[in-house]
Amino acid sequence: MTTNGIIIQSDSARTRPSLQI
């Protein structure tokens, strides 16, 4: 998943949605 040009692992996004800025 890409948020603001930052690539975040889907697993991390599921466990920590707050990381998605």
LUMLUMTI-357900 format. One record per atom (N, C-alpha, C): z, x, y; chain. Coordinates in nm, 2 decimals, padded with zeros to 4 digits, always signed. Atoms other than C-alpha are relative to their C-alpha. Layout:
<pake><zz>Z</zz><xx>X</xx><yy>Y</yy><unit>A</unit></pake>
...
This chain:
<pake><zz>+00.00</zz><xx>+00.09</xx><yy>-00.12</yy><unit>A</unit></pake>
<pake><zz>+00.00</zz><xx>+00.00</xx><yy>+00.00</yy><unit>A</unit></pake>
<pake><zz>+00.00</zz><xx>+00.09</xx><yy>+00.13</yy><unit>A</unit></pake>
<pake><zz>+00.01</zz><xx>-00.08</xx><yy>-00.13</yy><unit>A</unit></pake>
<pake><zz>-00.08</zz><xx>+00.13</xx><yy>+00.35</yy><unit>A</unit></pake>
<pake><zz>+00.05</zz><xx>-00.08</xx><yy>+00.11</yy><unit>A</unit></pake>
<pake><zz>-00.06</zz><xx>+00.07</xx><yy>-00.12</yy><unit>A</unit></pake>
<pake><zz>+00.13</zz><xx>+00.04</xx><yy>+00.65</yy><unit>A</unit></pake>
<pake><zz>-00.01</zz><xx>+00.10</xx><yy>+00.12</yy><unit>A</unit></pake>
<pake><zz>+00.01</zz><xx>-00.09</xx><yy>-00.12</yy><unit>A</unit></pake>
<pake><zz>+00.04</zz><xx>+00.19</xx><yy>+00.99</yy><unit>A</unit></pake>
<pake><zz>-00.05</zz><xx>+00.14</xx><yy>-00.04</yy><unit>A</unit></pake>
<pake><zz>+00.06</zz><xx>-00.12</xx><yy>+00.04</yy><unit>A</unit></pake>
<pake><zz>-00.17</zz><xx>+00.45</xx><yy>+00.81</yy><unit>A</unit></pake>
<pake><zz>+00.09</zz><xx>+00.08</xx><yy>-00.09</yy><unit>A</unit></pake>
<pake><zz>-00.09</zz><xx>-00.07</xx><yy>+00.09</yy><unit>A</unit></pake>
<pake><zz>+00.13</zz><xx>+00.54</xx><yy>+00.59</yy><unit>A</unit></pake>
<pake><zz>-00.01</zz><xx>-00.05</xx><yy>-00.14</yy><unit>A</unit></pake>
<pake><zz>+00.02</zz><xx>+00.05</xx><yy>+00.14</yy><unit>A</unit></pake>
<pake><zz>+00.08</zz><xx>+00.53</xx><yy>+00.22</yy><unit>A</unit></pake>
<pake><zz>+00.14</zz><xx>-00.01</xx><yy>-00.07</yy><unit>A</unit></pake>
<pake><zz>-00.13</zz><xx>+00.02</xx><yy>+00.06</yy><unit>A</unit></pake>
<pake><zz>+00.38</zz><xx>+00.38</xx><yy>+00.04</yy><unit>A</unit></pake>
<pake><zz>-00.02</zz><xx>-00.05</xx><yy>-00.15</yy><unit>A</unit></pake>
<pake><zz>+00.01</zz><xx>+00.05</xx><yy>+00.14</yy><unit>A</unit></pake>
<pake><zz>+00.42</zz><xx>+00.34</xx><yy>-00.34</yy><unit>A</unit></pake>
<pake><zz>+00.03</zz><xx>-00.14</xx><yy>-00.01</yy><unit>A</unit></pake>
<pake><zz>-00.02</zz><xx>+00.14</xx><yy>+00.02</yy><unit>A</unit></pake>
<pake><zz>+00.40</zz><xx>-00.02</xx><yy>-00.45</yy><unit>A</unit></pake>
<pake><zz>+00.14</zz><xx>-00.02</xx><yy>-00.05</yy><unit>A</unit></pake>
<pake><zz>-00.13</zz><xx>+00.02</xx><yy>+00.06</yy><unit>A</unit></pake>
<pake><zz>+00.72</zz><xx>+00.03</xx><yy>-00.65</yy><unit>A</unit></pake>
<pake><zz>+00.11</zz><xx>+00.01</xx><yy>+00.12</yy><unit>A</unit></pake>
<pake><zz>-00.09</zz><xx>-00.01</xx><yy>-00.11</yy><unit>A</unit></pake>
<pake><zz>+00.90</zz><xx>+00.15</xx><yy>-00.34</yy><unit>A</unit></pake>
<pake><zz>+00.00</zz><xx>-00.12</xx><yy>+00.10</yy><unit>A</unit></pake>
<pake><zz>+00.01</zz><xx>+00.12</xx><yy>-00.09</yy><unit>A</unit></pake>
<pake><zz>+00.77</zz><xx>-00.14</xx><yy>-00.14</yy><unit>A</unit></pake>
<pake><zz>+00.07</zz><xx>-00.12</xx><yy>-00.06</yy><unit>A</unit></pake>
<pake><zz>-00.06</zz><xx>+00.11</xx><yy>+00.06</yy><unit>A</unit></pake>
<pake><zz>+00.90</zz><xx>-00.38</xx><yy>-00.39</yy><unit>A</unit></pake>
<pake><zz>+00.15</zz><xx>+00.01</xx><yy>+00.01</yy><unit>A</unit></pake>
<pake><zz>-00.15</zz><xx>-00.02</xx><yy>+00.00</yy><unit>A</unit></pake>
<pake><zz>+01.25</zz><xx>-00.23</xx><yy>-00.41</yy><unit>A</unit></pake>
<pake><zz>+00.05</zz><xx>+00.01</xx><yy>+00.15</yy><unit>A</unit></pake>
<pake><zz>-00.05</zz><xx>-00.01</xx><yy>-00.14</yy><unit>A</unit></pake>
<pake><zz>+01.27</zz><xx>-00.15</xx><yy>-00.03</yy><unit>A</unit></pake>
<pake><zz>-00.11</zz><xx>-00.05</xx><yy>+00.09</yy><unit>A</unit></pake>
<pake><zz>+00.10</zz><xx>+00.06</xx><yy>-00.09</yy><unit>A</unit></pake>
<pake><zz>+01.05</zz><xx>-00.39</xx><yy>+00.17</yy><unit>A</unit></pake>
<pake><zz>+00.02</zz><xx>+00.04</xx><yy>+00.15</yy><unit>A</unit></pake>
<pake><zz>-00.03</zz><xx>-00.04</xx><yy>-00.14</yy><unit>A</unit></pake>
<pake><zz>+01.23</zz><xx>-00.26</xx><yy>+00.48</yy><unit>A</unit></pake>
<pake><zz>-00.08</zz><xx>+00.12</xx><yy>+00.04</yy><unit>A</unit></pake>
<pake><zz>+00.07</zz><xx>-00.12</xx><yy>-00.03</yy><unit>A</unit></pake>
<pake><zz>+01.03</zz><xx>+00.06</xx><yy>+00.45</yy><unit>A</unit></pake>
<pake><zz>-00.13</zz><xx>-00.03</xx><yy>+00.07</yy><unit>A</unit></pake>
<pake><zz>+00.13</zz><xx>+00.04</xx><yy>-00.06</yy><unit>A</unit></pake>
<pake><zz>+00.72</zz><xx>-00.13</xx><yy>+00.55</yy><unit>A</unit></pake>
<pake><zz>+00.01</zz><xx>-00.03</xx><yy>+00.15</yy><unit>A</unit></pake>
<pake><zz>-00.02</zz><xx>+00.02</xx><yy>-00.15</yy><unit>A</unit></pake>
<pake><zz>+00.71</zz><xx>-00.09</xx><yy>+00.93</yy><unit>A</unit></pake>
<pake><zz>-00.14</zz><xx>-00.05</xx><yy>+00.06</yy><unit>A</unit></pake>
